[in-house]
């Protein structure tokens, strides 16, 4: 057949059998299907040569691209590459997550993960034992495509490459990746690396070719995957000038899934498993003082591991991982009850109103509309909003809990650094919820406070108490007075520090607190104070009331433990 002839079903099936035989395993994957071009605006803008959809357990190949690249005879090698990612590299997405977390320790701010390059080097070593020329044809053809030329060029001029007069040339990082294959498969320099780049690479990175040869001799001789990855990072970091601008595209780069929240959460806790490998890497001289090998704080690890994700994905994922971190801290202080099926938040529908153009279509109650309007239902729909039902008292007699959390600028953002007051709020809310009570949160600073609806489950409460305002401090005593009229049977806890005392000195503040207190089950000022004397002086008018309690902690680090003790004292029947 000529190089431009389309693949026949029989040919595809034969190449698929040969690729499976190369790995000598049985896999539950369907035979390959043609790649369907992505629609404009889809998140995955790069058209891959081949990839596996693990949801459908289906292999897709861009047959037309393979032919255009002049690598028609490489179909077996391409399929074997995809199967290799499924059966051996990586073993799990959890392993991939560990590597992503560690590379951000070694190369902070890395704009694009290098793990795909790492796994490709492992897969291609095995496939290249019998199909090296076929893989070379893929990379040669790829560099002739627009994606191969444009998406692997340097994003910025670097001081290391002052003589580079071709800003459209292939980036040093990608050239080193290709040079490794040249050494691995015993090809002449320039077989894969663009020949025009060879001289400039040696000038800008003395020993460029020798380092590629040393990499092949060392990397594939390492039996431990952790040591392999550390050596990989230590070698490739030389070709990274600005980590935030690292960007590359490889022809078979769409075959790895992205670790999810659970994978990354486990990886954040895996730092101790790397200590022996890091120690050996330092002893071998791969890592030096310029590499950050110290295990960072969990919240900093989370920030690094999610900062490079595009769009809003990084923010949502970071919030979820931070929530899991605080949940583990909460569980250190209070008893974790057996899990029970989560109950939906109870809501009631409001009375029906006419739906008008511009209103939210999701508020239309079509069942009611059809019953009430009959034939006019389609042109005159009715809408009904949902509002939270008033929470019933706890079966155990535990009062509803209202928590006022101070998030002024004197305390850190809980997503970036451990906030002891946030932890205290989460301990109190989890204690109440696990006893069957309901919780409402008020996050305040100097600006308008954030008020939650009544919350019925820990996940909702945990996420709410991660809100942060920053700035000055004003306790919303007016709001407490207003909410106490709405629900007089509520236990109200204020979590703050000496700023609360300063607020209570303001004219009219203490009388408002007393009015709110008189309509509450109890008000507790839970404050971080080195000495109670000042608090007792300021709060003297309310200290004698059975509806008021003052609880203090001397050190911020004691807030979590003290919150657990406070919850036991307040929420026991």
N, C-alpha and C positions, 0 to 999 in steps of 0.2 A: 504493500500500500504506500501511497505517497505521503509526504509529511503533513499534507493538509487534509487528508481523508478523515472523516468523522469516525469515532469509535463505534464498533458494532457491539450489540449486547453480548455476543459470544466472546469477543475479545475482552470486554470488561470483566466478565465472569471468570475467564481464565486468569487474568491478572490478579483478581481477588483471591482465587485459590492459591496462586503462587505466593502472594503476600502473607496469607495465613500460614502457609507451610513454612515460611521463613522463620516465624516465631514458634512454630510447633506447639500451638495452643488452640483450644476451642474457645471461641468468644461468642457472646450473644449479641452480635452486631449484624444488621441487615446488609446485603450487598450494596455497593455504592450507587447513588443516584446523582443526576446532574444538579449542579448548584443553581439555585434560582436567584437571579440578581436582586440585590437589596433595593427596597423602595427608597426614593429620595426622603431624606430627613430621618432615616433610621439611625439608631445609636451606633451600630457597627458600620461605619462608613467605608472601611477597607474591604475590598472584595478579595477574599482569601482563595488560594489555589485549592485547598482541601481542608476539611475540618470534620469533626464528629459532633453531632447533636446528641448529647448524652441523655436528654429527656426522651427523645424518640429512639435512641440507640441506633442512629442512622448515620452513615458516612456520606458526605457530599463531596463531589469533585467538580471543579470548574474545568470541564473537558476542553472548552473552546480556548481558555487561557493557556492550558498546557500545550495545545497545538500551536497557538500564536507564539509561545515562547520557544518553539523549536525543540521541545522536550517530549515529543509524543511517545517515544520508547521508554519513558521514565515512569509510566503509570504504575507498574508493580512497585517500584521504589517509593513512590508517593503514598500508595496505599499501605505499604509496610511501615512507613513512618507514622501514619495515623494510628495504625493498630498498636505500634510500640508505645504511644502515649497512653493508650487504653489499658494495656496489659502489664506495663512495667514502669513507665516514667510519665507522670508521677504515680506513686502507689495510691495516694489519696489526696484530696484537696486540703486535708488537714496538714499534710507535709508541705504542700505548696504554701499554705498560710504561714507556717513556721519560717520558711525561707523569706517570704515577703517581709515579715516582721524583723528578721535579723538583718536583711540588706538595708533597711532603713536605719538600723543602729550603726552599721559600718559606713553607709553613704547617706547621711541625713538629707532629706529634701529631694530624693531621687524622683524625677518626674515620671518615669515609666519603669515598671518592674523588669528586672533582668531574668526572672525565673524562666521565661519562655526560651531564652537563649541557652540557659543552663540545661534544661531538659532536652532541647534539640541536640546539644552536643552529645548527650548520653545516647539518645535514640539513634542519631546518625552514625555514631561509631559502630553500633551493631549492624544497622542496615548497610553501611558502607563496606562491610567486610566482603559482601558479594555484589553490591550495586553502587559502588563508588562513582563510576563514570555516569550512571544514570542520575545520581544526586547532583553531580557537578553540572550536568546539562540543565537541571532545574535552576540552579543558582546563576549560571551563565545567562540563561534565558530571562530570568527574573530581572537582572540588572539592565536588560534591554527594554524592559517595560517602563511606562511612565511611573508606576508606583515604585519600582526598584530604584529609579534614578532620583525622583523627587523626594520620596519619603525617607531616604537614608542619607540625605546631604546634611552637612553641619548646620545647626540652627543659629550659630553665632560664630564669628571669627574669634580665635583664641590666641593667647600670647604664645602658646606652644607651637603654633603653626603660622608664623609671620609671613612665610614665603608663599602661602596658599593664594594663588591668584584666581582660583576657580571656585567660587562660592557654591557652585552646583556639584562639586565633587562628592564622592561617597565619604561619609563620616569616618574618622579614625576608628571609632568603636566597632562599626560594622566591618571595616576592612580587617581589623584584628580577628574578628569572628571568622571571616572567610579565609584568612591566612592560616588559622588553626586547621581548617579542612585541607588546605593545600599540603601542610606538613603531615597531617594524619594519613592522607591518601597518596602521599609521595608525588605530588604534582609540582611542576615548576612554578616559581614566583610569577604571578601575572596570569596564572590559569584561571583563578577566580577573582583575586584582587585586581581592580582596574590597573593596567600597566602604567598609565599616566600618573598613578598615585605612588608607585613603588619608591621612587627616589625621594619624593617629598616626605613620605612616611619615615624613611630612615633618617632624614635630616631632622625632622621634628621630634622623632622618638628613637634615639640611637639604640640599636640592638633590637629593632622591631621584629625582624625575621627570627633572630635568635630566641626572643621571648616566646614567639609562637611555637618554635620547636621545643623549647623547654616546657611549655604548657602541656603539649601532647605527651611528653615523656613523664610528666609528673601527675597530671590530672587523672589520666586513665589508670594509673598504677595505685591510686588511693582507693582502698576498699571501703572506707567509711563515707557515707553520703554527706555528713556534716563537714568533714575535712575537705571533701571535694568542693562543697559550696564556698567555704571560707577561702580556699585557694583560688577559686573562680572569681570571687569578688575582689580579692587582693590583686589579681592580674588585670581585670578589666577596669579597675578604678583608675589606672594610669591613663586611660583614654577618655576620662570624663573630666571636663573642665568645670562646667556648671551643672551640678546634678539636676537642678530644676528644669534644665533644657534638654535632658536626655530624651530622645525620641527615635524610634526605629521601626521598621516594618519588614517582616520576613515572609517568604512565600507560603510557608506552612505554619503560620502563627496564630491561626484561629482555632486550634485544636485543644486548648486548655480552658477548662471552666474557671470561673472566678470564685475564690473561697467565700463562703457566706459568713453571716454573723457568728454562728456557732464555731466554725473553723478558726476564725480570727480570734475569738474569745479564748479558745483553748491555746492558740499560739502565743497570745499575750502572757499566758501563765507558764510558758515552756522555757523561759530563759535559763533556768537552772540546768536543763538538759544539755545546754551548749557549753557549759563552763570547761569541761575537760577538752573538748575540741578547740575552744578558743585558746586555752593554755598551750596546747600542742602547736597551734598555728603561730602563736607568738614565739615559742621556742624555736620553730623552724625558720623564723624571720619573715614569714609572709605578712604579718601584721606588726605595726610599730606604734609609737605614741600618737601618730596622726590618725589612727583608726580608733573610733570610739567603741571599745570592747566592754565597757562597764555597763551592767544591766541598769537601765533607767527606771524611773518610777512608772508604775502601770499606766497612769493617765498620760504621761509623756509618750510612752510606747504606743498607746492607742492613737494619739495625735499624729505621730510619725507614720503609722501604718495606714492611716486613712487620708492624710493630707493630699496625696497625689491623685485621688480618685476624681473623675470628671464630674462637673455639674453639682447637683445637690446630693449625689449618692454618698460622697464622703461625709457630709454633715449628718445625714440620717443614720448612716452606719456608725459614726462616732458616737452619736447620742445613744444608740442601742448598746454599744460596747461599754460606754460609761455607766449606763444603767445596770448592766450585769456586774460591773465592778462594785458599785455601791450595794447591790443585793448581797454579794458575798460578805461585805463588811457588816451589813445588817444582821446576817445570819450568824455572825460571830457573837452577837450580843443577846439575841433572843431565840427562843425555841422555835425551830422550824416544824410546823405542823404537817401531817400527811397531806399530800396534794389532793385537791378535789377539783372536779370539772369547773371551769370558769363560768360564772353566770354573767349573762349580758347585763349591761347597765339598764335598770328599769326606766322606761319612758312612757309618758301618756300623750295621746294625740289631742291637739287643741280642737276647738269647734271649727267646722268647715267654713271656708271663705272662697269667694270667686278667684280663680287663677287668672292672672293677667299676663299679657305678653311682656317678657323681661323677667318674670319670676322664675325661680329655680324649678325646672321640670320635675326634679326628684321629689318635690313636695306634693305632687298631684296624687290624690287618693282615687285611683281609677275604679276600685270596687264601689266606693260610695258614690262616685260620679255616675256610673252606669245605673245604679239603683235609683238615684235621685233624679237624674236628668233624662234618662231614657234615650230617645233618638238624638237628643241634643248633646250627648256626652262628649262627642269629639270636638264640638265647637265651643262648649261652655264647661270646661272641667272645673272641679273643686279641689282646693288645696287645703292641707292640714299640716301644721308644724308639729314637731316633737319637742316636748319639754320634760325634764327629769322629774320623776315622781319623788315626792317627799319621802326620805328614807324612814322606814319603820324603826322602832327601838330594837336594840340587839336582844336576841333570845336569851342571852346570858346576863342581861341587865347592864351591859357595858354602855356607857353614854357615847353619843356621837362626839367626835373630836374635831375641833377647829384649830389649825396650826397657823400662827403668824410667824413667817420666817424672814428675818432681816438679811437682805442681800446687798448691803451697802458696799462701797468700794474698799472698805477696810478688810473685807473677806474676799478670797480668790474666786474666780469663776469655777464652779464645781466640775466642769468638763475639762479644765486644764490643770487643776491642782486640787488635791483633797481639801474639801471644805467641811470643817468639823460641824458647823451649824447645819449644813445640808444633811450630813450624816445623821445628826440628832433628829431632824425632822423625819427622815426616812425610818429611823428606828421606832419613833413614836407612832407613825402612821401604820407601819407594818404590824406593830404590837396590837393596835386597835383593830385593824382589819382581820388579823388572825383570830381575834376573839369575837368576830361577828359584828363589829361596829362599823360605822361609816365615817368617812373623813372628808373634810374640806380644807383646802390650802389657800393661804393668802401670802403671796410673795411681795415684799415691799422694800422700797429704798426711799429716795427723795421724790421719785416720780409717781405716777398713778399706779397703785398696786394691781397685781394680777390675781384674780380670784377664780378658783376652780369651781366646777359644779360639785355636788356631793359625789364622792368616789367610793366604789364598792370593791375594787380589786387592787392588789399591790402593784401590778405593772403600770396601771394608769397613774397611781399616786407617785410611784417612783419616778416616772417620766416627768410629771408635773413639778416635783420638787427639785428638778435639775435646772429649772428656769433661773435666770440671773439678770438683775437690773444694773447694779453698780451705781456709784455716785454717793450723794449724801444720804442721811438717814432721817426719816420722819415716820414714827409709828402711826398707822392710820387709825387713830382712836375714834374718829368720826365713823369709820366703817364698822368698827367693832360695836359701837353703840347702835348703828343701824341694823346689823345682823343679829344683835341680841334681841331686838324686837321681833325679828322673823322667827328665830328659834331660841327660846329661853331655856331649853333643857340641855344645852350643849356645854361640854367641857372645852375651855379655850386656853391654849398654851402659846405664850409669846417666847420666841427663841431669839435672843439678841445679846448685847453686851452693855457696856456703860452708856452707849448712845441712847438706850431706852430711858435711862435715868435723866439724861439731858432733855429728852423729849417731854418727860413728865414734869419738868420744871417750867415748861412753857405755860403761859396763862390759859386757863380753861381746860388743860389736858387732863389733869388729875380728876376733876369733877366728872368729865366725860367717861373716864375709865371706871369711876365708881358707879355711874349709871349703867354702863354696860355690864359691870360685874354683878350688880343687883339683879339683872335679868339673865344671868348665866348660872349654870350648875356650879361652876367654879372657874376662876381665872388664875393661871399659874404663870408667873414671870420666871422663865428659865434662862438665866443670864451667866455669861462668862465674866467673873469679877474676881480679882485677887483678894478683895476684902469686902465683907458684907456691910461694914459700918456706913459707907456712903449710901448704899441701897436702903438700909433701914431708916436713915434720916429722911431721904426723899419720899419713900413710900410709907412713912409712919401713919398717915391717915387711913390706909387700907390694911395694914399688917394685922390689926386685931380682928378683922372680919373673917368668919368661917368660910366665906366664899373666895378668899384670896390666899395664895401660897407663894412664897418666894423660894426658889431653888437655884443654887449657884454652883458653878464649877470654877476651880482656880486656874486650871490649865485647859487650853483648847483640846489637847489630846485626850482629855477625860470626858469630852462631850458625849461620845457614843456610849460608853459604859454608864455614864450618869443618866442618859436618856432611857436606857433599858431599865435601870432601877426606878426611875420616875414613872415609867409606864406600868411597872408592877404595882407601884403604890397607888396610882390613880385609877387603873383600869380593872383591878380585882373587884369582884362582886362585893 
